[in-house]
Each structure stands twice: as C-alpha cells, then as structure tokens.
Amino acid sequence: MLASYRGVLRRPGAAAFCATGLVARLPISMTGLGVVLLVQAREGSYGVAGAVSAAYMIANAVLSIAQGRLLDRLGQGRVLSVASVAFGVAMSVLVVSVQADWPLIVTYVAAAIGGASLPQIGSCVRARWSHVLDSPADVQTAYALESVADEAVFILGPILVTVLATAVHPVLGLAVAIIAGTAGGLVFAALRSTEPPAHARTSVDGVRPPLPWRTVGPLAVVFAALGILFGAAEVTTVAFADEQGHRAWSGGLLALWALGSLTAGVVTGTIAWRRGPTVRVQIGAAGMALAMVPLYFVDSLPLMGLLLLLGGVAIAPTMVAALSLTESRVPTSRLTEGMAIMQTGVVAGVAPGATLSGFVVDHHGASAAYLVSLTAGVVAAIAALTLPRDVVPAPAEPPRTPVAS
C-alpha cells in the first residue's frame, strides 16, 4: 500500500519540502487557539480573547488569496521569506503587547497583521507537487499525502498548544506556533530546487490567463460549505458530550472523526481511480451530507463515536478529489492562487458554522444543531452537481517541466 507514497517521496527534494511543509503548517491549527489561551489568561475575558482571535482569522481569510496571487507572480522563495518574517514579527509584538499590558489596539493590529501574513504553506506544497510530478495519478497520491498531513496538523496542533499553554505557561503554546511558522516558512522558502517558476508575465502581452470560474466558483462554494460543516460539527459534538454528562469525551469523539478521515486519506492515495475527480467530488460531498443525517437521532456516546468514525471516511477523499480537480483545471501560472481560494473557503466557513451551531445549541440543544452541518453538507452536494463534467483544458501555456528523477 505504501509503495505509491514511497514513489512520490523519492523525487529529488520532495521529502524535504513535504516534511518542512508539515512543520510550517502547524500555525494553522495552533495560532487561533493559542491567541485565545494567552489573551484570556492575561485579560480574564473570553470575549476579548475571541475578538483578538477573530481579527487574526478575518485578516487571514481576506488576504490569503492575494498572497496566493503574489506567490504565482513573484515566486515562493521571495514571497514566503517576507511573509514568514512579517508573521513572526507581528505575532511576537502581539505576545509582548499582551504581557506588557499595552493598549488593546496594538494587540488587535498585531493579530491582523499576523493573520494577513501567515505563509500559505499548504497551497505552496501542493503547487510544488504539481510541478515536480508529471503523472495525474502521482499528483493524486501526493495530494492524499497532504490530506493526511493536514489531518495530523489539526489533530496534534490544538493538543500541543493547549498542553503548553495550560500546563507550562500561557505564552509557550503561541511561541511554539510562531517559531514553527517563521522558521518553517523560511526553510521552506530556501528549498529552491523544487520551487515552481514565477509567472510575472504569462503571455506575450503580459495578460494572465483567466481562472476557469465555471469550475472554481462551484468548488469554492463546496469548500466554504464544508468549512461550515466542520465548524458546526465540532461545536455541536462538544455540546453533545456535555449534555451526556461527559464533556471530557468530546475530544475523543472529534479524534475519531479525524481518524476516519486520516485513514481514508491514506487509502485514497493508493487507489487508481476509474472515475474522474468531478464525479468523486460529487459522490464525496453527498456522502458527507448523508453522514450527518443519523447524528440528529443519536443519544449514545459510543454510537456517536462509531458514526463519526464512519462519517469521517468521506472527508479526505472529497478534499483530495476537489484539489485534484483544481489542479487539473486551473492554469499553471495561477495554481497557487486557485489552491488558496479553496483553502480560504474552508477557513472562512468554520467561524460562521461554529457560531450558528452554538446559537442552535443554546436554544434547541445539541441534536438539533447537527442539522446545521447537514444543511451545509446538502449545499456542498448541490454545488458539486453544478460542476462541468467535461475536462476543460487550461489556457495554452508552456508545458510543465517535471523535475528530473
């Protein structure tokens, strides 16, 4: 089973940027929570802590696509070097401002700059895979590997930042995230042998090829809806465990959900699919919606754990298929931007999903709140059905030159 993964990792430089990218991605799952834990410990207010974290998240969602465009036009090395340093400086100022009781406006501004400059490592890693690999099957395997890496980051990151911030010192959890993002981003930027070429000029007249919005638009909706599903399901699951009198089990339930996705992601990368990515996105989105249906009726922690484990199986294959479709349809010179649009869709959906499900929990209980996730899954499935089935070739560009193996 692992032969497919060994094959892509043997490409020169691939293992280095894959491993470095894993470390550099840790801030994605650590920084927001780390900010909340740090600010709450100092200010004694979850409201202020949540507002500072929101400033970080909103700035990241708004400007990540712009960073993706710069990455395509100027190259990963230049953009990631600047972004990594800016992220490290801004987040360090945030820590100092909280610890030194500087005016809150300084903390908010530092959080916004930190979120805006967070290096878009996930998009960069996938763009590198597309550059160094010339086989669609190998690209799918690499994307499955990245899906597993994402799951590992989102499982380990919150645990690591929580333990460090609560058991050692409130600053330490966020400090580790800052170091991982800054040092990891700089090392990743220095790996030039696998860096895709910059596309400052993409044609004779300097006009960039257009994005295929007929595909990108529905896919962005799919990712945003899945972000809402994820955010809502996480909050609802915590509330469900609390209602059952076992709040401490909520982490275990969410870990089972992630385990189902991680396992499916590993398997996905070893399968030679007969169906194209469009059909797999449609099937996967429908599967994720269906997985939410029985949760409304469950009144047992063990049964909920089993259903979440099974439901998680649909997550990684759907994400891999959607990103593979993005890679196949978006012009090479705008691939990082296209990937950033999808990643931003997920991030942008999590907060509204969590907020809406929290409102439903407060007024109707946890079981009813799972309907928020179900509705988001249905929206994702409908959006997936609007994807064009025929493969639309990207605008004419110089062929990709695979890195020699």
Secondary structure as a PSIPRED ss2 file (coil, helix, strand):
# PSIPRED VFORMAT (PSIPRED V4.0)

   1 M C   1.000  0.000  0.000
   2 L C   1.000  0.000  0.000
   3 A H   0.000  1.000  0.000
   4 S H   0.000  1.000  0.000
   5 Y H   0.000  1.000  0.000
   6 R H   0.000  1.000  0.000
   7 G H   0.000  1.000  0.000
   8 V H   0.000  1.000  0.000
   9 L H   0.000  1.000  0.000
  10 R C   1.000  0.000  0.000
  11 R C   1.000  0.000  0.000
  12 P C   1.000  0.000  0.000
  13 G C   1.000  0.000  0.000
  14 A H   0.000  1.000  0.000
  15 A H   0.000  1.000  0.000
  16 A H   0.000  1.000  0.000
  17 F H   0.000  1.000  0.000
  18 C H   0.000  1.000  0.000
  19 A H   0.000  1.000  0.000
  20 T H   0.000  1.000  0.000
  21 G H   0.000  1.000  0.000
  22 L H   0.000  1.000  0.000
  23 V H   0.000  1.000  0.000
  24 A H   0.000  1.000  0.000
  25 R C   1.000  0.000  0.000
  26 L H   0.000  1.000  0.000
  27 P H   0.000  1.000  0.000
  28 I H   0.000  1.000  0.000
  29 S H   0.000  1.000  0.000
  30 M H   0.000  1.000  0.000
  31 T H   0.000  1.000  0.000
  32 G H   0.000  1.000  0.000
  33 L H   0.000  1.000  0.000
  34 G H   0.000  1.000  0.000
  35 V H   0.000  1.000  0.000
  36 V H   0.000  1.000  0.000
  37 L H   0.000  1.000  0.000
  38 L H   0.000  1.000  0.000
  39 V H   0.000  1.000  0.000
  40 Q H   0.000  1.000  0.000
  41 A H   0.000  1.000  0.000
  42 R H   0.000  1.000  0.000
  43 E H   0.000  1.000  0.000
  44 G C   1.000  0.000  0.000
  45 S C   1.000  0.000  0.000
  46 Y H   0.000  1.000  0.000
  47 G H   0.000  1.000  0.000
  48 V H   0.000  1.000  0.000
  49 A H   0.000  1.000  0.000
  50 G H   0.000  1.000  0.000
  51 A H   0.000  1.000  0.000
  52 V H   0.000  1.000  0.000
  53 S H   0.000  1.000  0.000
  54 A H   0.000  1.000  0.000
  55 A H   0.000  1.000  0.000
  56 Y H   0.000  1.000  0.000
  57 M H   0.000  1.000  0.000
  58 I H   0.000  1.000  0.000
  59 A H   0.000  1.000  0.000
  60 N H   0.000  1.000  0.000
  61 A H   0.000  1.000  0.000
  62 V H   0.000  1.000  0.000
  63 L H   0.000  1.000  0.000
  64 S H   0.000  1.000  0.000
  65 I H   0.000  1.000  0.000
  66 A H   0.000  1.000  0.000
  67 Q H   0.000  1.000  0.000
  68 G H   0.000  1.000  0.000
  69 R H   0.000  1.000  0.000
  70 L H   0.000  1.000  0.000
  71 L H   0.000  1.000  0.000
  72 D H   0.000  1.000  0.000
  73 R H   0.000  1.000  0.000
  74 L H   0.000  1.000  0.000
  75 G C   1.000  0.000  0.000
  76 Q H   0.000  1.000  0.000
  77 G H   0.000  1.000  0.000
  78 R H   0.000  1.000  0.000
  79 V H   0.000  1.000  0.000
  80 L H   0.000  1.000  0.000
  81 S H   0.000  1.000  0.000
  82 V H   0.000  1.000  0.000
  83 A H   0.000  1.000  0.000
  84 S H   0.000  1.000  0.000
  85 V H   0.000  1.000  0.000
  86 A H   0.000  1.000  0.000
  87 F H   0.000  1.000  0.000
  88 G H   0.000  1.000  0.000
  89 V H   0.000  1.000  0.000
  90 A H   0.000  1.000  0.000
  91 M H   0.000  1.000  0.000
  92 S H   0.000  1.000  0.000
  93 V H   0.000  1.000  0.000
  94 L H   0.000  1.000  0.000
  95 V H   0.000  1.000  0.000
  96 V H   0.000  1.000  0.000
  97 S H   0.000  1.000  0.000
  98 V H   0.000  1.000  0.000
  99 Q H   0.000  1.000  0.000
 100 A C   1.000  0.000  0.000
 101 D C   1.000  0.000  0.000
 102 W C   1.000  0.000  0.000
 103 P C   1.000  0.000  0.000
 104 L H   0.000  1.000  0.000
 105 I H   0.000  1.000  0.000
 106 V H   0.000  1.000  0.000
 107 T H   0.000  1.000  0.000
 108 Y H   0.000  1.000  0.000
 109 V H   0.000  1.000  0.000
 110 A H   0.000  1.000  0.000
 111 A H   0.000  1.000  0.000
 112 A H   0.000  1.000  0.000
 113 I H   0.000  1.000  0.000
 114 G H   0.000  1.000  0.000
 115 G H   0.000  1.000  0.000
 116 A H   0.000  1.000  0.000
 117 S H   0.000  1.000  0.000
 118 L C   1.000  0.000  0.000
 119 P C   1.000  0.000  0.000
 120 Q C   1.000  0.000  0.000
 121 I H   0.000  1.000  0.000
 122 G H   0.000  1.000  0.000
 123 S H   0.000  1.000  0.000
 124 C H   0.000  1.000  0.000
 125 V H   0.000  1.000  0.000
 126 R H   0.000  1.000  0.000
 127 A H   0.000  1.000  0.000
 128 R H   0.000  1.000  0.000
 129 W H   0.000  1.000  0.000
 130 S H   0.000  1.000  0.000
 131 H H   0.000  1.000  0.000
 132 V H   0.000  1.000  0.000
 133 L C   1.000  0.000  0.000
 134 D C   1.000  0.000  0.000
 135 S C   1.000  0.000  0.000
 136 P H   0.000  1.000  0.000
 137 A H   0.000  1.000  0.000
 138 D H   0.000  1.000  0.000
 139 V H   0.000  1.000  0.000
 140 Q H   0.000  1.000  0.000
 141 T H   0.000  1.000  0.000
 142 A H   0.000  1.000  0.000
 143 Y H   0.000  1.000  0.000
 144 A H   0.000  1.000  0.000
 145 L H   0.000  1.000  0.000
 146 E H   0.000  1.000  0.000
 147 S H   0.000  1.000  0.000
 148 V H   0.000  1.000  0.000
 149 A H   0.000  1.000  0.000
 150 D H   0.000  1.000  0.000
 151 E H   0.000  1.000  0.000
 152 A H   0.000  1.000  0.000
 153 V H   0.000  1.000  0.000
 154 F H   0.000  1.000  0.000
 155 I H   0.000  1.000  0.000
 156 L H   0.000  1.000  0.000
 157 G H   0.000  1.000  0.000
 158 P H   0.000  1.000  0.000
 159 I H   0.000  1.000  0.000
 160 L H   0.000  1.000  0.000
 161 V H   0.000  1.000  0.000
 162 T H   0.000  1.000  0.000
 163 V H   0.000  1.000  0.000
 164 L H   0.000  1.000  0.000
 165 A H   0.000  1.000  0.000
 166 T H   0.000  1.000  0.000
 167 A H   0.000  1.000  0.000
 168 V H   0.000  1.000  0.000
 169 H C   1.000  0.000  0.000
 170 P H   0.000  1.000  0.000
 171 V H   0.000  1.000  0.000
 172 L H   0.000  1.000  0.000
 173 G H   0.000  1.000  0.000
 174 L H   0.000  1.000  0.000
 175 A H   0.000  1.000  0.000
 176 V H   0.000  1.000  0.000
 177 A H   0.000  1.000  0.000
 178 I H   0.000  1.000  0.000
 179 I H   0.000  1.000  0.000
 180 A H   0.000  1.000  0.000
 181 G H   0.000  1.000  0.000
 182 T H   0.000  1.000  0.000
 183 A H   0.000  1.000  0.000
 184 G H   0.000  1.000  0.000
 185 G H   0.000  1.000  0.000
 186 L H   0.000  1.000  0.000
 187 V H   0.000  1.000  0.000
 188 F H   0.000  1.000  0.000
 189 A H   0.000  1.000  0.000
 190 A H   0.000  1.000  0.000
 191 L C   1.000  0.000  0.000
 192 R H   0.000  1.000  0.000
 193 S H   0.000  1.000  0.000
 194 T H   0.000  1.000  0.000
 195 E C   1.000  0.000  0.000
 196 P C   1.000  0.000  0.000
 197 P C   1.000  0.000  0.000
 198 A C   1.000  0.000  0.000
 199 H C   1.000  0.000  0.000
 200 A C   1.000  0.000  0.000
 201 R C   1.000  0.000  0.000
 202 T C   1.000  0.000  0.000
 203 S C   1.000  0.000  0.000
 204 V C   1.000  0.000  0.000
 205 D C   1.000  0.000  0.000
 206 G C   1.000  0.000  0.000
 207 V C   1.000  0.000  0.000
 208 R C   1.000  0.000  0.000
 209 P C   1.000  0.000  0.000
 210 P C   1.000  0.000  0.000
 211 L C   1.000  0.000  0.000
 212 P C   1.000  0.000  0.000
 213 W H   0.000  1.000  0.000
 214 R H   0.000  1.000  0.000
 215 T H   0.000  1.000  0.000
 216 V H   0.000  1.000  0.000
 217 G H   0.000  1.000  0.000
 218 P H   0.000  1.000  0.000
 219 L H   0.000  1.000  0.000
 220 A H   0.000  1.000  0.000
 221 V H   0.000  1.000  0.000
 222 V H   0.000  1.000  0.000
 223 F H   0.000  1.000  0.000
 224 A H   0.000  1.000  0.000
 225 A H   0.000  1.000  0.000
 226 L H   0.000  1.000  0.000
 227 G H   0.000  1.000  0.000
 228 I H   0.000  1.000  0.000
 229 L H   0.000  1.000  0.000
 230 F H   0.000  1.000  0.000
 231 G H   0.000  1.000  0.000
 232 A H   0.000  1.000  0.000
 233 A H   0.000  1.000  0.000
 234 E H   0.000  1.000  0.000
 235 V H   0.000  1.000  0.000
 236 T H   0.000  1.000  0.000
 237 T H   0.000  1.000  0.000
 238 V H   0.000  1.000  0.000
 239 A H   0.000  1.000  0.000
 240 F H   0.000  1.000  0.000
 241 A H   0.000  1.000  0.000
 242 D H   0.000  1.000  0.000
 243 E H   0.000  1.000  0.000
 244 Q C   1.000  0.000  0.000
 245 G C   1.000  0.000  0.000
 246 H C   1.000  0.000  0.000
 247 R H   0.000  1.000  0.000
 248 A H   0.000  1.000  0.000
 249 W H   0.000  1.000  0.000
 250 S H   0.000  1.000  0.000
 251 G H   0.000  1.000  0.000
 252 G H   0.000  1.000  0.000
 253 L H   0.000  1.000  0.000
 254 L H   0.000  1.000  0.000
 255 A H   0.000  1.000  0.000
 256 L H   0.000  1.000  0.000
 257 W H   0.000  1.000  0.000
 258 A H   0.000  1.000  0.000
 259 L H   0.000  1.000  0.000
 260 G H   0.000  1.000  0.000
 261 S H   0.000  1.000  0.000
 262 L H   0.000  1.000  0.000
 263 T H   0.000  1.000  0.000
 264 A H   0.000  1.000  0.000
 265 G H   0.000  1.000  0.000
 266 V H   0.000  1.000  0.000
 267 V H   0.000  1.000  0.000
 268 T H   0.000  1.000  0.000
 269 G C   1.000  0.000  0.000
 270 T C   1.000  0.000  0.000
 271 I C   1.000  0.000  0.000
 272 A C   1.000  0.000  0.000
 273 W C   1.000  0.000  0.000
 274 R C   1.000  0.000  0.000
 275 R C   1.000  0.000  0.000
 276 G C   1.000  0.000  0.000
 277 P H   0.000  1.000  0.000
 278 T H   0.000  1.000  0.000
 279 V H   0.000  1.000  0.000
 280 R H   0.000  1.000  0.000
 281 V H   0.000  1.000  0.000
 282 Q H   0.000  1.000  0.000
 283 I H   0.000  1.000  0.000
 284 G H   0.000  1.000  0.000
 285 A H   0.000  1.000  0.000
 286 A H   0.000  1.000  0.000
 287 G H   0.000  1.000  0.000
 288 M H   0.000  1.000  0.000
 289 A H   0.000  1.000  0.000
 290 L H   0.000  1.000  0.000
 291 A H   0.000  1.000  0.000
 292 M H   0.000  1.000  0.000
 293 V C   1.000  0.000  0.000
 294 P H   0.000  1.000  0.000
 295 L H   0.000  1.000  0.000
 296 Y H   0.000  1.000  0.000
 297 F H   0.000  1.000  0.000
 298 V C   1.000  0.000  0.000
 299 D C   1.000  0.000  0.000
 300 S C   1.000  0.000  0.000
 301 L H   0.000  1.000  0.000
 302 P H   0.000  1.000  0.000
 303 L H   0.000  1.000  0.000
 304 M H   0.000  1.000  0.000
 305 G H   0.000  1.000  0.000
 306 L H   0.000  1.000  0.000
 307 L H   0.000  1.000  0.000
 308 L H   0.000  1.000  0.000
 309 L H   0.000  1.000  0.000
 310 L H   0.000  1.000  0.000
 311 G H   0.000  1.000  0.000
 312 G H   0.000  1.000  0.000
 313 V C   1.000  0.000  0.000
 314 A C   1.000  0.000  0.000
 315 I H   0.000  1.000  0.000
 316 A H   0.000  1.000  0.000
 317 P H   0.000  1.000  0.000
 318 T H   0.000  1.000  0.000
 319 M H   0.000  1.000  0.000
 320 V H   0.000  1.000  0.000
 321 A H   0.000  1.000  0.000
 322 A H   0.000  1.000  0.000
 323 L H   0.000  1.000  0.000
 324 S H   0.000  1.000  0.000
 325 L H   0.000  1.000  0.000
 326 T H   0.000  1.000  0.000
 327 E H   0.000  1.000  0.000
 328 S H   0.000  1.000  0.000
 329 R H   0.000  1.000  0.000
 330 V C   1.000  0.000  0.000
 331 P C   1.000  0.000  0.000
 332 T H   0.000  1.000  0.000
 333 S H   0.000  1.000  0.000
 334 R H   0.000  1.000  0.000
 335 L H   0.000  1.000  0.000
 336 T H   0.000  1.000  0.000
 337 E H   0.000  1.000  0.000
 338 G H   0.000  1.000  0.000
 339 M H   0.000  1.000  0.000
 340 A H   0.000  1.000  0.000
 341 I H   0.000  1.000  0.000
 342 M H   0.000  1.000  0.000
 343 Q H   0.000  1.000  0.000
 344 T H   0.000  1.000  0.000
 345 G H   0.000  1.000  0.000
 346 V H   0.000  1.000  0.000
 347 V H   0.000  1.000  0.000
 348 A H   0.000  1.000  0.000
 349 G H   0.000  1.000  0.000
 350 V H   0.000  1.000  0.000
 351 A H   0.000  1.000  0.000
 352 P H   0.000  1.000  0.000
 353 G H   0.000  1.000  0.000
 354 A H   0.000  1.000  0.000
 355 T H   0.000  1.000  0.000
 356 L H   0.000  1.000  0.000
 357 S H   0.000  1.000  0.000
 358 G H   0.000  1.000  0.000
 359 F H   0.000  1.000  0.000
 360 V H   0.000  1.000  0.000
 361 V H   0.000  1.000  0.000
 362 D H   0.000  1.000  0.000
 363 H H   0.000  1.000  0.000
 364 H H   0.000  1.000  0.000
 365 G C   1.000  0.000  0.000
 366 A H   0.000  1.000  0.000
 367 S H   0.000  1.000  0.000
 368 A H   0.000  1.000  0.000
 369 A H   0.000  1.000  0.000
 370 Y H   0.000  1.000  0.000
 371 L H   0.000  1.000  0.000
 372 V H   0.000  1.000  0.000
 373 S H   0.000  1.000  0.000
 374 L H   0.000  1.000  0.000
 375 T H   0.000  1.000  0.000
 376 A H   0.000  1.000  0.000
 377 G H   0.000  1.000  0.000
 378 V H   0.000  1.000  0.000
 379 V H   0.000  1.000  0.000
 380 A H   0.000  1.000  0.000
 381 A H   0.000  1.000  0.000
 382 I H   0.000  1.000  0.000
 383 A H   0.000  1.000  0.000
 384 A H   0.000  1.000  0.000
 385 L H   0.000  1.000  0.000
 386 T C   1.000  0.000  0.000
 387 L C   1.000  0.000  0.000
 388 P C   1.000  0.000  0.000
 389 R C   1.000  0.000  0.000
 390 D C   1.000  0.000  0.000
 391 V C   1.000  0.000  0.000
 392 V C   1.000  0.000  0.000
 393 P C   1.000  0.000  0.000
 394 A C   1.000  0.000  0.000
 395 P C   1.000  0.000  0.000
 396 A C   1.000  0.000  0.000
 397 E C   1.000  0.000  0.000
 398 P C   1.000  0.000  0.000
 399 P C   1.000  0.000  0.000
 400 R C   1.000  0.000  0.000
 401 T C   1.000  0.000  0.000
 402 P C   1.000  0.000  0.000
 403 V C   1.000  0.000  0.000
 404 A C   1.000  0.000  0.000
 405 S C   1.000  0.000  0.000
